[in-house]
């Protein structure tokens, strides 16, 4: 009985900490996306400038460039989805129906990126 209670408490603690990590990651990605600069070093460009304009640094410029190239403006929605999953994990609410949400996430991001790509 006591072992099961301790196991439950540890699993709940790990779940909440992983939720807080997801929230932090989503906020860092949003900062990297908002401060994206074409002149920063990334996968497609090399810059000899010492100054990186991205607020998250070199890692942020690489992540923002990759996300903008892969899914475009839908990257902001990806951050919103990661933030909402992290807030659900870190709250006291029960995590229900997470598997369909995770499965539908790539489909919704694909639809959003196609939509934004079709705008003039």
N, C-alpha and C positions, 0 to 999 in steps of 0.2 A: 504494500500500500504506500509506504513512504517512498520507495524507489520510483513508483509510477508518478507520484506527485512531484518529486525532484526532476524527473525526466520531462514532465509537462512544463514545469517552470523554466527549465533550460531551453527547451524547444521554443517556448513563447518568447524568451529573451533573444534568442538567435533570430527569430522571425521579426521582432521589432527592430533589432539592430540592422538587419538587412533592409528593412523598409526605410530606415533613416539613411542608410547608404544610398539607396535608390533615389531618395529625395535630393540628397547632396549631389549625386551625379547628374540628375536632371537639371538642377540649378546651374551647375558648372557648364553643362552643354548649352544652356540658354545664354549664359554670359559669353561663351565662345561664339555662338551664332550671331548675337547682337553686335559683337565687336569684330566681326569678320572683315578683313582687309585683303584686297587682291594682292597687294605688294608684300604681304607676309610670306615667309617660307612655308611651302606646303608640298604635297605630293607632286604637283605639276610645275611648281616654280621654285627656283632657288634664289635666295636673296642674300646679298653680302652685307646688308644693313645690320648693324648691331641692335637696332631698336625694333622690337616686335610690337605692333599696335594692338594685337589681340590681348584682351584682359586676362586670359588664362595662360598666356605665354605660347611657347612653340607647340606644345601639345594641343592647345586650344585651336591654334591656326590650322593644324593638320586635321583635327576632328571636324572643325567647321567646314573646311574645304571638301573633305570626303562626304559629309552629310549633304552639303549643297549639291555636289555632283551626283550623288546617288538618288536622292529623293527631293531635292529642291526645297521649296518653302514648306513642304510637309514635314520637314525636320523639326519645326516648332511643335507640330502636333505629336510627333514622336516623344518630345520632351514632356508634353502634357500627359501622354499615356503613361510614361515611366513615372512621372510625379504622382499620378492618381494610384497606380499600383503600389508605389512606395508608401503613400499615405494610408492606403487600406491595410498594408502589412504592419505599419507601425501603430495603428489605432487598436482600440479594444474590440472593435467589431469583428465578427467572424468573417473570414475570407471565403465568400461563396462564389461559385461560378467563375473561377479565375481561369480555368482551362479554355473555355470558349472565348474569353476576352483575349487571351494570348494567341489563340489561333486566328482570330479575326483581325488582330492588329496589323499583320503584313498586308492583308487584303485591303483594309481601310487606308493604309499609307499609300499603297499602289494607286488606289482610286483618287486620293487627294493629289498625289504627284501628277497623275494624268490630267486631272482637272486644272491644276495650276499651270501645267505646261501648255494647255490649250488656250489659256488666256493670252490676249495680245500684249 
